[in-house]
Amino acid sequence: MAVARSVAGVLVIALAGCGDATTVIQPIIDTPIADDTDAIASGLDSITLSVGHDGEAEDLDAHNFTRGQALELPGVPFDSHLVIHMEGFTGNATVAYGRTCAMSVVANAPPPKPHLFFSRTVKFASVDIPLVERRGGLGISLAGSAVFAGGMATGSVTVGGPDVPVTMLERYDPATTNVLALGLPPHANGAIALLGTTPQVVVLGGTGSDASAVDFLDGDTVSRAPFPGAGRSFLTATSLVDGRVLVVGGQDDKAGPAAMPSGEIDVIDDQHVVRAFQVSLLTPRSHHTATRFGNDDGAPVLIVGGKDGNGQPIATAELFKPLSDSLASTTTFNHRLVTARYDHLAVLLPDESVLVIGGVDRSGNTVRTLERFTIDASFFPVADLPADAGLIDAVATPLPDGRILLTGGRTTVGGPPVNSVYIIRFDPNDGEIEIIATDHLAFARAGHQAAVLCDGTVLINGGTPFASKPERYNPPPAGRR
């Protein structure tokens, strides 16, 4: 059962309302580009359509269809937070899946026309989304959409000439497939985070950025606020539970070639006010990570690794405590990486421990050994990445089911981009880390961007030295209800 694209692939689903009232939903089915035969969900034996509440496992209504049957789903009441699921089977095996973002179906109102991306699962699908190709850009998920900013333009944008900073912020909405493009100052090697309880996006720092300001995306508007310490690159921005954004360290670009790492710690509130703390990092650093421990009130931020003033990797970690706006004392918090590193990744695991991935060591070599951090056990090695896995300039994206998608990157400093992709799975029962190869990227990428969309897919963009299309990874249905 082949599914055509867009209007040709519209499904007509009858939703019954209160009493005899009915409405008709016509989801627009989006698929991979026509020549991506590996990801297109063709040749299916049957399809299941279901409607349920977003975040709940139980369906309100579900029907199975075989070849030639009209795809109609009757009997679902008017309601809010509804999600349409579409599952494709070969025999009894689920091989394709897609879902809409959450929507409301209201009586006496025009029915919504949500988009549903449908493709084979555990595949990267090339997609026609008009995004700027960036190298070293920033990516983040905002209310189920993808926001990309900063970086250097690559590919067809600069054929025959040098790379140039991207002066545009883009927001892709999978519910409508619209791309919002807004002007934004350069932020190559800057930082991005969500600000406030009704999130805005804050973008700051980076090579070539304004040394006295920070930028905000609020709805469809970009605004600026003064920030005298913004002229730092390779810094971090971390969302705190109370809605503020913590800004840590970085390289002070105002000093030019003699730039040294900064120990500055700042906080940005939802009124766009920036405050510098009196407390500074014990070890000034850039190229580090800063990861929040969970969603509890006052959850601290773990600051790991980075470059020191001699350009060497830092082994020590520091802990910022938001309730007191202070750093933990070294008498109570004195933890060191097994392998000092910079340009690494750090991801929060489902048990609220932190996994440290890749980076560069004291010898200038990339690090294959993963380390896990817990308050009780400090840092300890847990596994080695395969030889073809990206160790720098890769992206680690948490999936809806709690696993981590490690895409692209480079295996060596200055080496070529790779197209390898691995799933990193943490088993909370025994603390083991499992590393599993999955579908390769269509394009080798390094310094790319990734964001999880409201339908549970992951949008990948940029990181190639030539013209390339964005890709969309379709995880298994688990965790996407």
C-alpha positions in Angstrom: 0.0 0.0 0.0 1.9 3.0 -1.2 1.2 6.4 0.4 1.6 9.4 -1.9 2.8 12.8 -0.8 0.9 15.8 0.5 -2.6 16.5 -1.0 -2.5 13.3 -3.0 -2.0 11.4 0.2 -4.8 13.1 2.2 -6.6 10.7 4.5 -10.3 11.4 5.2 -11.1 10.5 8.8 -14.6 10.9 10.1 -14.7 12.0 13.7 -18.1 11.7 15.4 -19.0 14.4 17.8 -21.6 14.8 20.5 -24.9 13.2 19.4 -25.1 13.0 15.6 -22.7 15.8 15.0 -19.6 14.9 12.9 -16.6 16.6 11.5 -14.1 15.5 8.9 -10.3 15.7 9.5 -8.1 15.7 6.4 -4.5 15.2 7.6 -1.9 16.1 5.0 0.5 13.2 4.7 4.1 14.3 4.2 6.7 11.7 3.0 10.4 11.6 2.1 11.5 13.0 -1.2 10.6 10.9 -4.2 14.0 9.3 -4.8 14.5 8.2 -1.1 13.2 4.7 -1.7 14.7 3.3 1.5 12.6 5.6 3.7 9.3 5.8 1.7 6.7 3.5 3.2 5.7 1.7 0.0 4.5 -1.9 -0.4 2.6 -2.1 2.9 0.1 -4.9 3.5 -2.1 -2.9 5.9 -2.4 0.3 7.8 -3.9 1.1 11.2 -5.3 4.5 11.9 -6.0 5.6 15.5 -6.9 8.7 17.5 -5.9 9.2 21.1 -5.0 11.9 23.6 -1.5 13.2 23.4 0.7 11.4 26.0 -1.8 8.6 26.7 -1.3 5.0 25.6 -5.0 4.2 25.1 -6.7 4.9 21.8 -10.1 6.5 21.6 -10.7 4.8 18.3 -8.7 2.6 15.9 -9.4 0.8 12.6 -7.4 -1.5 10.4 -7.3 -1.2 6.6 -6.0 -3.4 3.8 -5.3 -2.6 0.2 -8.0 -0.7 -1.6 -10.1 0.2 1.5 -11.0 3.8 2.1 -9.2 5.1 5.1 -11.9 6.4 7.4 -11.9 6.5 11.2 -15.4 7.1 12.7 -16.6 7.4 16.2 -14.2 9.9 17.9 -15.7 12.7 19.9 -14.8 16.4 19.7 -12.0 17.0 22.2 -8.6 18.7 22.7 -5.1 17.4 22.7 -5.9 14.8 20.1 -3.2 13.0 18.1 -3.8 10.9 14.9 -1.5 7.9 14.6 -0.8 6.0 11.3 1.0 2.7 11.5 2.1 0.6 8.5 2.5 -3.2 8.5 4.3 -5.8 6.4 2.7 -9.0 7.6 2.5 -8.5 11.4 5.6 -6.4 11.6 5.3 -2.6 12.1 7.6 -1.1 9.5 6.3 2.5 9.1 4.8 5.1 11.5 3.7 8.6 11.7 1.7 10.9 14.0 0.4 14.4 14.0 1.2 17.0 16.6 -1.5 17.6 19.2 -4.6 19.3 18.0 -8.2 20.3 19.1 -11.4 19.2 17.3 -14.1 21.7 18.1 -17.8 21.6 17.3 -19.1 24.3 15.0 -15.6 25.3 14.0 -13.5 24.6 10.8 -11.7 21.3 11.2 -8.0 21.4 11.6 -5.7 20.1 8.8 -2.7 18.8 10.6 0.4 17.4 8.9 1.5 13.8 9.5 5.0 12.7 8.4 4.9 9.0 7.4 8.0 7.0 6.6 9.7 3.7 7.5 10.8 3.6 11.1 14.5 3.8 12.2 15.3 5.5 8.9 16.7 8.9 8.0 14.5 10.4 5.3 15.6 13.3 3.1 13.0 16.0 3.1 12.2 19.2 1.2 12.4 21.8 3.9 13.9 25.1 2.8 16.5 25.7 5.5 19.9 27.5 5.4 22.7 25.0 5.5 24.9 25.9 8.5 28.2 24.6 9.9 28.7 25.1 13.6 25.2 26.4 14.1 22.8 26.1 17.0 19.6 24.0 17.2 16.9 23.7 19.8 13.3 22.4 20.2 10.7 25.0 21.0 7.2 23.9 21.7 7.6 21.0 19.3 9.1 23.1 16.5 12.8 23.3 15.5 14.8 26.6 15.9 18.1 27.0 14.1 20.5 30.0 14.4 24.1 31.1 14.1 26.8 29.1 12.3 28.6 29.6 9.0 26.9 29.3 5.7 28.1 26.2 3.7 27.3 24.4 0.5 25.8 26.2 -2.5 25.4 29.4 -0.5 29.2 30.0 -0.7 30.4 28.1 -3.7 33.6 29.7 -5.0 34.0 31.9 -1.9 34.8 31.7 1.8 32.3 30.7 4.4 30.3 33.6 5.8 28.3 34.0 9.1 24.6 33.1 8.8 22.6 36.2 9.8 19.2 34.5 10.0 17.2 32.6 12.6 14.7 29.9 11.3 11.8 28.1 13.0 10.3 25.1 11.4 6.8 24.1 12.5 5.9 20.5 11.7 2.2 21.0 12.3 2.0 23.4 9.3 5.4 22.8 7.6 6.0 26.5 7.6 9.5 28.0 8.0 9.7 31.4 9.8 12.9 33.2 8.8 14.0 36.3 10.8 17.2 38.4 10.7 19.7 37.8 13.4 23.2 38.9 14.1 26.0 36.3 13.7 26.4 33.8 16.5 29.0 31.2 15.2 30.2 29.1 18.2 27.6 30.8 20.4 24.9 29.3 22.7 21.2 28.8 22.7 18.6 28.0 25.4 15.0 28.2 26.3 14.0 31.1 28.6 10.9 31.5 30.8 8.0 29.1 31.6 6.3 30.1 28.4 9.5 29.6 26.5 11.3 32.1 24.4 14.6 31.3 22.7 17.7 33.2 23.8 20.8 33.3 21.5 24.0 34.8 22.6 27.8 35.0 22.1 29.8 33.5 19.4 32.5 34.6 17.0 31.5 37.9 15.3 28.6 38.5 17.6 27.7 41.8 19.1 29.8 42.0 22.3 27.2 44.0 24.2 23.8 42.4 23.4 21.8 39.2 23.6 19.0 38.2 21.2 15.6 36.7 21.9 12.9 34.9 19.8 9.5 35.6 21.3 6.7 34.2 19.1 7.6 35.5 15.6 9.6 38.5 16.8 13.4 38.9 17.5 14.4 41.5 20.0 17.7 42.5 21.7 18.8 43.4 25.2 22.0 44.8 26.6 24.6 42.2 27.8 28.1 43.7 28.3 29.6 40.2 28.7 28.1 38.7 25.6 31.3 38.8 23.6 32.4 35.3 24.4 32.5 32.2 22.1 32.4 28.5 23.0 30.3 29.4 26.1 27.2 27.5 27.5 23.6 28.6 28.1 21.5 26.3 30.3 17.8 26.6 31.1 17.1 26.5 34.9 13.9 25.0 36.4 12.8 28.5 37.5 12.9 29.7 33.8 16.1 31.7 34.0 19.1 30.9 31.7 22.5 30.3 33.2 25.5 31.5 31.1 28.9 30.1 31.9 32.4 30.7 30.8 33.5 30.9 27.2 36.4 32.5 25.4 36.7 36.3 25.7 36.8 37.3 22.0 37.5 41.0 22.8 41.1 40.1 23.5 41.7 38.9 19.9 44.5 36.3 19.4 45.4 36.6 23.1 41.8 35.5 24.1 41.7 33.6 27.4 38.9 31.5 28.9 36.4 33.4 31.1 35.3 32.5 34.6 32.2 34.7 34.3 28.8 33.4 35.4 25.6 35.3 34.4 21.9 34.7 34.6 19.2 36.0 32.2 15.6 36.3 33.5 12.3 36.4 31.5 12.3 40.2 31.6 15.5 40.1 29.5 17.5 41.4 32.4 21.1 40.1 32.6 22.9 39.9 35.9 26.5 38.9 36.4 27.2 37.0 39.6 30.0 37.9 42.0 31.0 34.3 42.1 33.2 33.1 39.3 34.3 29.6 38.0 37.1 28.2 40.1 38.7 27.2 36.8 38.0 29.6 33.9 37.0 27.5 30.8 35.7 27.4 27.3 34.6 24.5 25.1 32.9 22.9 28.1 29.4 21.6 28.8 26.8 22.6 31.4 24.0 20.1 32.1 21.0 20.5 34.5 20.2 17.6 36.8 16.6 17.0 36.1 13.4 19.0 36.6 13.2 19.3 40.4 13.0 22.7 42.0 16.5 24.1 42.3 18.1 21.3 40.2 21.8 22.1 40.0 23.9 22.4 36.8 27.0 20.2 36.3 29.9 22.1 34.5 32.3 19.6 32.9 35.7 19.8 31.2 36.7 22.5 28.7 39.9 24.3 27.7 42.0 26.2 30.2 44.2 29.2 29.6 47.0 27.0 28.1 44.6 25.4 25.7 44.7 22.2 27.6 41.6 20.1 28.6 40.3 20.5 32.1 39.6 17.4 34.3 37.7 19.2 37.1 33.9 19.6 37.3 32.0 22.4 39.1 28.4 22.5 40.3 26.2 25.6 40.2 23.3 25.7 42.8 20.4 27.9 41.6 18.7 28.1 45.0 21.7 30.0 46.4 23.1 31.2 43.1 26.5 29.9 44.1 29.0 27.2 43.3 29.3 24.1 45.5 32.3 24.2 47.8 35.3 22.0 46.7 35.2 20.4 50.2 31.8 18.9 49.3 32.1 18.7 45.5 35.5 17.6 44.2 35.0 15.5 41.1 37.3 14.9 38.2 36.9 13.3 34.8 38.7 10.1 34.2 39.9 11.6 30.9 40.2 15.4 30.8 38.5 16.6 27.6 37.0 19.5 25.7 34.6 19.9 22.7 32.7 16.9 24.2 29.0 16.4 24.6 27.0 15.8 27.9 23.5 14.4 28.0 21.2 13.8 31.0 20.2 10.1 31.3 16.7 9.0 32.4 18.0 8.3 36.0 19.4 11.9 36.1 23.0 10.9 35.8 25.1 12.6 33.1 26.8 10.8 30.2 29.9 12.5 28.8 30.6 11.7 25.1 33.7 12.2 22.9 35.9 15.3 23.0 39.6 15.9 22.7 42.2 14.8 25.3 45.6 16.2 26.5 47.4 14.6 23.5 45.1 16.3 21.0 43.4 12.9 20.2 39.7 12.3 20.2 38.2 10.3 23.1 36.2 7.1 22.5 35.5 6.3 26.1 32.1 7.3 27.5 32.0 8.5 31.1 29.0 8.6 33.4 28.6 10.9 36.3 26.6 10.4 39.5 27.0 12.4 42.7 27.7 9.2 44.7 30.2 7.6 42.3 31.7 10.7 40.5 32.9 10.0 36.9 33.6 6.5 35.8 34.0 4.9 32.3 31.1 2.9 31.0 31.7 2.0 27.3 33.8 2.8 24.2 32.2 4.2 21.1 32.9 2.2 17.8 35.8 3.3 15.6 33.5 5.0 13.1 31.4 7.0 15.6 31.7 10.8 15.7 33.7 12.0 18.6 33.7 15.7 18.0 31.3 18.0 16.0 28.6 15.3 16.5 25.2 15.8 18.0 23.6 13.8 20.8 19.8 14.0 20.8 17.5 12.4 23.5 14.7 10.4 21.8 11.1 10.1 23.1 11.8 6.6 24.5 14.8 7.8 26.6 17.6 6.6 24.3 20.2 8.9 22.7 20.7 9.4 19.0 24.4 10.2 18.2 24.6 11.6 14.7 27.6 12.4 12.4 30.7 14.3 13.6 34.3 13.5 13.1 36.4 10.6 14.3 39.6 12.7 14.5 40.5 16.3 14.9 40.3 17.9 11.5 39.1 14.7 9.9 36.3 14.4 7.4 32.6 14.3 8.5 31.1 10.8 9.0 27.6 9.6 8.2 27.5 7.0 11.0 24.7 7.0 13.6 24.5 5.2 16.9 21.7 4.7 19.5 23.0 4.9 23.0 20.8 3.1 25.5 21.1 3.3 29.3 19.7 0.3 31.3 18.6 1.7 34.7 18.4 -1.8 36.2 22.2 -2.6 35.9 23.7 0.8 34.9 25.0 -0.7 31.6 25.3 1.4 28.4 24.4 -0.3 25.1 25.6 1.2 21.8 23.7 0.1 18.7 24.3 1.1 15.1 21.3 2.4 13.2 20.5 3.8 9.8 23.3 6.0 8.3 22.8 9.6 7.4 22.3 10.3 3.7 25.0 12.9 4.0 28.2 12.9 6.1 27.8 15.8 8.6 29.8 17.6 11.2 28.8 20.7 13.1 25.2 20.1 12.1 22.0 20.9 14.1 19.3 18.6 15.4 15.9 19.1 17.1 13.1 16.8 18.3 9.8 17.8 16.7 6.3 17.5 18.3 5.7 14.3 16.4 8.7 12.6 17.9 10.9 12.7 14.8 14.3 14.4 14.8 15.1 17.0 12.2 18.8 17.2 11.1 20.2 20.1 9.1 23.5 21.5 7.9 27.1 20.3 8.6 28.0 19.5 5.0 30.6 21.3 2.8 28.2 21.1 -0.2 24.5 21.4 -1.0 22.4 18.9 0.9 18.9 18.4 2.1 17.7 18.2 5.7 17.0 14.8 7.1 14.3 13.5 9.4 14.9 10.5 11.6 11.8 8.4 12.4 12.2 6.5 15.7 10.1 3.5 16.6 6.6 4.3 17.9 7.6 3.6 21.6 7.4 6.8 23.6 5.6 8.7 21.0 2.0 8.3 22.2 
